[in-house]
Amino acid sequence: MHLSIRTKLPVLLGTIILLGGATGATGQAASTKPTKMHSGDNSIELTVDGLKRRYIVHVPAGYDGKTPVPVVIMFHGGGGKARGAMQETSWSDKADKEKFLVVYPEGVPRDPTRRASFVSNPQSWNDGSARSVLGAAQKNIDDVNFINSLLDDLTVRFCVDPRRIYATGFSNGASMTFRAGRELSARLAAIAPVAGSDWLEQPAPTRPVSLLYITGTQDPLNPIDGGDISIGARPMGKKPPVREFIQKWVKMLGCAPAPGVIHDKDGVQGVAYTACHEKAEVVFYTVAGMGHFWPGGMSHLPERVIGKSSDKIIATDVIWEFFQKHPISLDNFTRQP
């Protein structure tokens, strides 16, 4: 299986700064619906908890503003940026083909007063780990409130299907995806972290949120059996074993303890835990020999740091197929506040 990646940078079509007005629980979204966004990429700024936060929303061609569409939130990795996540995952191409909105939020730089930089001022997410390498965690940035505010803002601007809002992410962004799945379970239908950890024990989701997880068996930054990690000589903390937090989700969702094999080809194995509460599901893919990588995507980091790439599975395709199977059920949705 091979990947065709759009390599040109998307064109920035507009920057909108929200001024005053409030709706929703967070009081951060605009009070009236702004003018229709352009198809393509739109950069949006809003203030949450006194910080200027940004996200890019990719609008597919043909979006009419009347038909409710799904939303996929894509969290970049630690040190990364929204546009990097675009290039690495090709979610915008998928959105154009399948007609949904894809949102790329920006984390917070270690020094918010300076321009973000992978090396000198990395952006990160407060994933609940309290790791010293994450500026957002050390500053106790409320990224859950940011995403809640983002969704409030998005639903004002666009015709969103509230039963089909999903989250995915890579590395530190995958860990943020796990946290969002726990704390925003009333709004997220399913999540799909790639190569990250669930650091939390609480809270449990208030409704069953289906989980798809993908990782490589030779990932030096997300070791499948857990352990200490580093980049060069710099220690980056200790990761828990992957199967440990997969089992946490199996138990939280009330799934049958024994999984069934759903894929086993070319070193890619997928298993599914079913019979979960309210038809939820936990799916776990491993890619033999793959390092710290979005399967079927691209990376700007060298192989000596992250290990080998793989296109034996196209993560974006597999995740979107999974998301389509798991909207919030109508009965469950009507019980939400």
Disulfide bonds with the S-S distance in Angstrom:
Cys255-Cys276 2.04
